[in-house]
Amino acid sequence: MSEGFTDLRLNSQEGQVQESFWPSFTDIMTTIVMIFLIAMVVLLVRNMELVNQLRSTMEAETIAAELARATGEEKDSLSIALHQAERRTQQMHLEIERLQEKGINRETIISEQLTAIADLSNQRDDLTQRAAQLMLIRQRLEAEVDNRKAQLHTATQSLENRDFELASARTDIKNLRANLGSLENSLQTSQNNAIDLQNQIARQRQALELNRQASQDIERKYLVLVGDHDNLQTKYDKLVRPARSSKGRHLIEVRYWKEGDQYKITWREGNVSDYQPIKRKHLDAILTRLKKEHEDGLYVKVIFPENSGLSYNQAWEFTSHMHKNYDYYFKGNDTQ
């Protein structure tokens, strides 16, 4: 301690004053306290960071829960709308079937009435033929009367007999004329009945045309409901399924249209080669083979050219067939 340094030798303090022990102890305890305070400050800063992270995590969980709840509510509303659209579609199907059955019954009645008209026409032809035969008989009788009148001039001796025969012939002629009049009346009545039947058929055909127009209106409404159903189904799929994409899939492009009474199909693999014409049965066989060869699945793109000549049902049937049987996205989805 003579030069300002502490003597660290063993038993170096023997014979010296013991007052030098406490300053060293105080320095050591001060150092320990400072280390403890620094450690406490570091721990407090770390705890504050952890608290901030915990608060941000809890806020993120709260936002995620709110988003999940909103998504669930929208999903439930879309499901309810989908069920309502399906129920209305079933009702429209039943209405169309009822109208079709009604139209079939009307056509049956019309065919029966046409058969009755044909029978009446045959009866009219028979009556006309009989009237012609009676006219021939009348002409023959009139010729016979003329001959008898000539005989009256030449045969005066048998005048009384001839007069009697002439009176009998005139009576027969009157009877024949009366029969001919009744036949003409019957023919007129048959013609009037035929005209009434034709008018009735015309009215029934007008009613049938109105029913067909009503059926077409119902069919158009049905197509609108089908479109709404497709939109709801698409929204539903967007909520519960990933978006449909050609990435990582084997691309197939199919073009479908109608020329006159014939349906045309062309196809190609990828989007580089040219379109090739093909029959539908052959296309199904090729797509079945390609679906087995490519484990990642096929991405079938259906294209309808402008003025394709197809109705909505025809286009929808072809697209549904291609997607449901060969496209990876619609595989196993019965709602498509």
DRENSEMAR-445559 format. One record per residue (C-alpha): x, y, z; residue in one letter. Coordinates in steps of 0.25 Angstrom, whole numbers, plus 5000, padded with zeros to 4 digits. Each point is the difference from the previous one (the first is absolute). Layout:
<recs>
[[X; Y; Z]; 'a']
...
</recs>
This chain:
<recs>
[[5000; 5000; 5000]; 'm']
[[5012; 5009; 5001]; 's']
[[4999; 5002; 4984]; 'e']
[[4985; 5001; 4999]; 'g']
[[4998; 4985; 4996]; 'f']
[[4993; 4989; 5008]; 't']
[[5008; 4989; 5006]; 'd']
[[4994; 4987; 4995]; 'l']
[[5011; 4991; 5007]; 'r']
[[4995; 4989; 5009]; 'l']
[[5000; 5005; 5015]; 'n']
[[5005; 5013; 4995]; 's']
[[4991; 5008; 5009]; 'q']
[[5005; 4994; 5013]; 'e']
[[5005; 5010; 5008]; 'g']
[[4993; 5011; 4993]; 'q']
[[4987; 5008; 5003]; 'v']
[[4987; 4993; 4996]; 'q']
[[4993; 5012; 4995]; 'e']
[[5005; 4998; 4985]; 's']
[[4990; 4988; 4998]; 'f']
[[4987; 5008; 5000]; 'w']
[[5003; 5009; 4988]; 'p']
[[5003; 4988; 4991]; 's']
[[4987; 4993; 5005]; 'f']
[[4993; 5013; 4996]; 't']
[[5005; 5000; 4986]; 'd']
[[4997; 4985; 4998]; 'i']
[[4985; 5002; 5005]; 'm']
[[4999; 5013; 4991]; 't']
[[5004; 4992; 4988]; 't']
[[4991; 4989; 5003]; 'i']
[[4988; 5010; 5002]; 'v']
[[5003; 5007; 4987]; 'm']
[[5001; 4986; 4993]; 'i']
[[4986; 4997; 5006]; 'f']
[[4994; 5013; 4996]; 'l']
[[5005; 4999; 4986]; 'i']
[[4995; 4986; 4999]; 'a']
[[4986; 5005; 5006]; 'm']
[[5000; 5011; 4989]; 'v']
[[5003; 4990; 4989]; 'v']
[[4989; 4991; 5005]; 'l']
[[4990; 5012; 5001]; 'l']
[[5003; 5004; 4986]; 'v']
[[4998; 4985; 4995]; 'r']
[[4987; 4999; 5008]; 'n']
[[4995; 5013; 4993]; 'm']
[[5003; 4994; 4986]; 'e']
[[4994; 4987; 5004]; 'l']
[[4987; 5008; 5005]; 'v']
[[5000; 5008; 4987]; 'n']
[[5001; 4987; 4992]; 'q']
[[4989; 4993; 5008]; 'l']
[[4991; 5012; 4998]; 'r']
[[5002; 5000; 4985]; 's']
[[4998; 4985; 4999]; 't']
[[4987; 5001; 5008]; 'm']
[[4995; 5012; 4991]; 'e']
[[5003; 4991; 4988]; 'a']
[[4993; 4988; 5006]; 'e']
[[4988; 5010; 5002]; 't']
[[5000; 5005; 4986]; 'i']
[[5001; 4985; 4995]; 'a']
[[4989; 4996; 5008]; 'a']
[[4991; 5011; 4995]; 'e']
[[5004; 4997; 4986]; 'l']
[[4996; 4986; 5002]; 'a']
[[4987; 5003; 5006]; 'r']
[[4997; 5010; 4988]; 'a']
[[5004; 4989; 4990]; 't']
[[4991; 4990; 5008]; 'g']
[[4988; 5009; 4999]; 'e']
[[5002; 5002; 4985]; 'e']
[[5002; 4986; 4998]; 'k']
[[4987; 4997; 5007]; 'd']
[[4992; 5010; 4992]; 's']
[[5006; 4995; 4987]; 'l']
[[4996; 4986; 5004]; 's']
[[4986; 5004; 5003]; 'i']
[[4999; 5007; 4987]; 'a']
[[5005; 4988; 4993]; 'l']
[[4990; 4991; 5007]; 'h']
[[4989; 5010; 4996]; 'q']
[[5004; 5000; 4985]; 'a']
[[5001; 4985; 5000]; 'e']
[[4985; 4999; 5006]; 'r']
[[4995; 5010; 4989]; 'r']
[[5007; 4992; 4989]; 't']
[[4993; 4987; 5005]; 'q']
[[4987; 5008; 5000]; 'q']
[[5002; 5005; 4986]; 'm']
[[5004; 4986; 4995]; 'h']
[[4987; 4995; 5006]; 'l']
[[4992; 5011; 4993]; 'e']
[[5007; 4997; 4987]; 'i']
[[4996; 4985; 5001]; 'e']
[[4986; 5004; 5003]; 'r']
[[4999; 5009; 4988]; 'l']
[[5006; 4989; 4991]; 'q']
[[4990; 4990; 5005]; 'e']
[[4989; 5010; 4997]; 'k']
[[5005; 5002; 4986]; 'g']
[[5001; 4985; 4998]; 'i']
[[4986; 4999; 5004]; 'n']
[[4996; 5012; 4991]; 'r']
[[5007; 4993; 4988]; 'e']
[[4993; 4987; 5003]; 't']
[[4986; 5007; 5000]; 'i']
[[5004; 5007; 4987]; 'i']
[[5004; 4987; 4993]; 's']
[[4987; 4994; 5004]; 'e']
[[4992; 5011; 4995]; 'q']
[[5008; 5000; 4987]; 'l']
[[4997; 4985; 4999]; 't']
[[4985; 5003; 5002]; 'a']
[[5001; 5011; 4989]; 'i']
[[5007; 4990; 4991]; 'a']
[[4988; 4990; 5002]; 'd']
[[4990; 5012; 4998]; 'l']
[[5007; 5003; 4987]; 's']
[[4999; 4985; 4996]; 'n']
[[4985; 5000; 5003]; 'q']
[[4999; 5013; 4992]; 'r']
[[5007; 4994; 4988]; 'd']
[[4991; 4988; 5001]; 'd']
[[4988; 5009; 5000]; 'l']
[[5005; 5007; 4988]; 't']
[[5002; 4987; 4993]; 'q']
[[4986; 4996; 5003]; 'r']
[[4994; 5013; 4996]; 'a']
[[5007; 4999; 4987]; 'a']
[[4994; 4986; 4998]; 'q']
[[4986; 5005; 5003]; 'l']
[[5003; 5011; 4990]; 'm']
[[5003; 4989; 4990]; 'l']
[[4988; 4993; 5004]; 'i']
[[4991; 5012; 4998]; 'r']
[[5006; 5003; 4986]; 'q']
[[4997; 4985; 4996]; 'r']
[[4986; 5002; 5006]; 'l']
[[4998; 5013; 4993]; 'e']
[[5005; 4993; 4987]; 'a']
[[4990; 4989; 5002]; 'e']
[[4989; 5010; 5002]; 'v']
[[5003; 5007; 4987]; 'd']
[[5000; 4987; 4993]; 'n']
[[4986; 4997; 5007]; 'r']
[[4995; 5013; 4995]; 'k']
[[5004; 4997; 4986]; 'a']
[[4993; 4986; 5001]; 'q']
[[4988; 5008; 5005]; 'l']
[[4999; 5007; 4987]; 'h']
[[5002; 4988; 4992]; 't']
[[4992; 4990; 5008]; 'a']
[[4986; 5006; 5003]; 't']
[[4994; 4987; 5002]; 'q']
[[5008; 4997; 5013]; 's']
[[4998; 5014; 5005]; 'l']
[[4994; 4997; 5013]; 'e']
[[5010; 4989; 5003]; 'n']
[[5011; 5010; 4996]; 'r']
[[4994; 5011; 5008]; 'd']
[[5000; 4991; 5012]; 'f']
[[5014; 4996; 4998]; 'e']
[[5004; 5015; 4998]; 'l']
[[4993; 5004; 5013]; 'a']
[[5008; 4989; 5007]; 's']
[[5013; 5004; 4994]; 'a']
[[4997; 5015; 5004]; 'r']
[[4997; 4995; 5014]; 't']
[[5013; 4993; 5001]; 'd']
[[5007; 5012; 4994]; 'i']
[[4994; 5008; 5011]; 'k']
[[5004; 4990; 5011]; 'n']
[[5014; 5000; 4994]; 'l']
[[5000; 5015; 5000]; 'r']
[[4996; 5001; 5014]; 'a']
[[5011; 4990; 5004]; 'n']
[[5010; 5008; 4992]; 'l']
[[4996; 5012; 5008]; 'g']
[[5001; 4993; 5013]; 's']
[[5014; 4995; 4996]; 'l']
[[5004; 5015; 4996]; 'e']
[[4995; 5005; 5013]; 'n']
[[5008; 4989; 5007]; 's']
[[5012; 5004; 4991]; 'l']
[[4999; 5014; 5004]; 'q']
[[4998; 4997; 5015]; 't']
[[5013; 4991; 4999]; 's']
[[5007; 5012; 4993]; 'q']
[[4996; 5009; 5011]; 'n']
[[5005; 4991; 5011]; 'n']
[[5013; 4999; 4993]; 'a']
[[5001; 5015; 5000]; 'i']
[[4997; 5000; 5015]; 'd']
[[5010; 4990; 5002]; 'l']
[[5011; 5007; 4992]; 'q']
[[4996; 5013; 5008]; 'n']
[[5002; 4992; 5013]; 'q']
[[5013; 4994; 4996]; 'i']
[[5005; 5014; 4996]; 'a']
[[4996; 5005; 5014]; 'r']
[[5007; 4989; 5007]; 'q']
[[5012; 5002; 4992]; 'r']
[[5001; 5014; 5004]; 'q']
[[4998; 4996; 5015]; 'a']
[[5011; 4990; 4997]; 'l']
[[5009; 5010; 4994]; 'e']
[[4998; 5009; 5013]; 'l']
[[5003; 4989; 5009]; 'n']
[[5013; 4997; 4992]; 'r']
[[5004; 5015; 5001]; 'q']
[[4997; 4999; 5015]; 'a']
[[5009; 4988; 5000]; 's']
[[5011; 5008; 4993]; 'q']
[[4999; 5011; 5010]; 'd']
[[5001; 4990; 5012]; 'i']
[[5012; 4994; 4993]; 'e']
[[5007; 5014; 4999]; 'r']
[[4997; 5003; 5014]; 'k']
[[5006; 4986; 5003]; 'y']
[[5013; 5004; 4993]; 'l']
[[5000; 5013; 5008]; 'v']
[[4999; 4992; 5012]; 'l']
[[5011; 4990; 4995]; 'v']
[[5009; 5012; 4998]; 'g']
[[4998; 5006; 5014]; 'd']
[[5002; 4986; 5005]; 'h']
[[5014; 4999; 4993]; 'd']
[[5004; 5014; 5005]; 'n']
[[4996; 4996; 5014]; 'l']
[[5008; 4987; 4998]; 'q']
[[5012; 5008; 4995]; 't']
[[5000; 5009; 5012]; 'k']
[[4998; 4988; 5009]; 'y']
[[5012; 4993; 4994]; 'd']
[[5009; 5013; 5001]; 'k']
[[4997; 4999; 5015]; 'l']
[[5003; 4986; 5003]; 'v']
[[5009; 4996; 4989]; 'r']
[[5013; 5006; 4993]; 'p']
[[4999; 5007; 4987]; 'a']
[[5000; 4992; 4987]; 'r']
[[5014; 5001; 4993]; 's']
[[5007; 4994; 4989]; 's']
[[5013; 5001; 5007]; 'k']
[[5007; 4986; 5001]; 'g']
[[4989; 4994; 4992]; 'r']
[[4999; 4994; 4986]; 'h']
[[4993; 5010; 4992]; 'l']
[[4989; 4995; 4990]; 'i']
[[4992; 5010; 4991]; 'e']
[[4987; 4996; 4994]; 'v']
[[4992; 5008; 4990]; 'r']
[[4985; 4996; 4998]; 'y']
[[4989; 5006; 4991]; 'w']
[[4989; 4997; 4990]; 'k']
[[4999; 5001; 4985]; 'e']
[[4986; 4997; 4995]; 'g']
[[4996; 4987; 5006]; 'd']
[[5014; 4995; 5003]; 'q']
[[5008; 5002; 5012]; 'y']
[[5015; 5004; 4998]; 'k']
[[5012; 4997; 5010]; 'i']
[[5015; 5004; 4999]; 't']
[[5010; 4998; 5011]; 'w']
[[5015; 5002; 5003]; 'r']
[[5010; 4997; 5011]; 'e']
[[5006; 5012; 5006]; 'g']
[[4999; 5013; 4993]; 'n']
[[5010; 4999; 4989]; 'v']
[[4996; 4990; 4990]; 's']
[[4988; 5001; 4990]; 'd']
[[4986; 4996; 5003]; 'y']
[[4996; 4986; 4994]; 'q']
[[4986; 4996; 4997]; 'p']
[[4995; 4988; 5008]; 'i']
[[4988; 4992; 5003]; 'k']
[[4994; 5000; 5014]; 'r']
[[5002; 4985; 5003]; 'k']
[[5014; 5001; 4995]; 'h']
[[5003; 5012; 5009]; 'l']
[[4994; 4993; 5012]; 'd']
[[5009; 4989; 4998]; 'a']
[[5013; 5009; 4999]; 'i']
[[4996; 5008; 5012]; 'l']
[[4998; 4987; 5008]; 't']
[[5014; 4996; 4996]; 'r']
[[5006; 5013; 5003]; 'l']
[[4994; 5001; 5014]; 'k']
[[5006; 4987; 5003]; 'k']
[[5014; 5004; 4995]; 'e']
[[5001; 5013; 5007]; 'h']
[[4999; 4998; 5015]; 'e']
[[4999; 5015; 5003]; 'd']
[[4987; 5001; 4992]; 'g']
[[4995; 5007; 4987]; 'l']
[[4995; 5014; 4999]; 'y']
[[4989; 4999; 4989]; 'v']
[[4997; 5014; 4994]; 'k']
[[4987; 5000; 4992]; 'v']
[[4998; 5011; 4990]; 'i']
[[4988; 5004; 4992]; 'f']
[[5002; 5008; 4988]; 'p']
[[4991; 5013; 4997]; 'e']
[[4987; 4996; 4993]; 'n']
[[5002; 4985; 5004]; 's']
[[4986; 4997; 4997]; 'g']
[[4999; 4993; 5014]; 'l']
[[4988; 5001; 5010]; 's']
[[5004; 5003; 5015]; 'y']
[[4996; 4985; 5003]; 'n']
[[5009; 4994; 4989]; 'q']
[[5012; 5009; 5004]; 'a']
[[4998; 4997; 5015]; 'w']
[[4998; 4985; 4998]; 'e']
[[5013; 4999; 4992]; 'f']
[[5008; 5009; 5010]; 't']
[[4995; 4992; 5012]; 's']
[[5004; 4987; 4993]; 'h']
[[5014; 5004; 4997]; 'm']
[[5002; 5006; 5014]; 'h']
[[4994; 4989; 5008]; 'k']
[[5006; 4989; 4993]; 'n']
[[5014; 5005; 4997]; 'y']
[[5004; 5014; 5007]; 'd']
[[5008; 4998; 5013]; 'y']
[[4992; 5012; 5007]; 'y']
[[4986; 4993; 4998]; 'f']
[[5005; 4986; 5003]; 'k']
[[4991; 4994; 5010]; 'g']
[[4991; 5012; 5001]; 'n']
[[4986; 4996; 4998]; 'd']
[[4994; 5014; 5000]; 't']
[[5007; 5004; 4987]; 'q']
</recs>
